């Protein structure tokens, strides 16, 4: 068996709105030029090694449930109860067909793009399925390329990266999380997320 074929890379939400580099609407700390350059270089190297590169992108309608603007009287970072879970309300970000939604990894490096959060009424931190349980197609893509071992990095460690990693493990994939190529929104959240991913079976690599 060709070992390289059993692996794939998932680049989570390296998008304009999540980076300081692009003065994004929901910029994650420490995501300036160096961070973006490092993720592009790493992706290039993985691609050169023959690994399929799957990029997830947050891709919201303008009235998405996670935007504070969709809830009168609320402000950014307020937390509301939706169904059986807490929803953090974010500034509008990664709106479909806007520059903020652009993936910063050059498209020629990307094997396939998977969109998340494209239904107004459901949040989707995970690249695999949204809070309404709808599949994004990522699992099927991974099965198509024959990958069981995933290398994951991106934004943000304490939200979409974590959710994607936990679902991957739940679905039986092996996961290596590259922490040096990932950034979280808060230091405490990032620490907790790394511990949670590791406890669930992910290998954390600097
Ligand atoms: Zn979002």
Boltz pocket constraint, residues with backbone or C-beta under 6 A from the ligand:
constraints:
  - pocket:
      binder: B
      contacts: [[A, 58], [A, 60], [A, 66], [A, 93], [A, 94], [A, 117], [A, 124]]
      max_distance: 6.0
